[in-house]
Amino acid sequence: MDKIIVSFFGVVSILFTYWFFFMKRIDTVRAEGTVNILVDGGYKPDRISIPYGQTTKLVFKRKDSSACLEEVVLADFKVRKYLVLNEKTEIEINPTKKGEFDFSCGMGMFHGKLIVK
């Protein structure tokens, strides 16, 4: 009986692990012109699709007081901006090439992605 119970929980653990790592939906927000990003324990949304060749305004509102999230870095666009707590900070970008571009906090612990189409 104990072998059956161990086998059952082993199969359930494998299925849960597969679901958790491989079947999660990744939501991408489509932005036209302006997108609001909440900074609170990470970036919400953290995947943003923006149009190629058009200026897009990223509006960050920082609610998290941790030192890590007080800066946002868009290395591919050569932007490093301080985010004031409980205030909106606007960053305008005009992508000149298509692809996926990462953004992160100043310490590189929290990440997001801009998808230029």
Helices and strands as residue ranges (DSSP letters): H 2-22, E 29-30, E 34-39, E 43-44, E 47-50, E 56-62, G 67-70, E 71-74, G 75-77, E 79-82, E 88-93, E 99-105, E 111-116
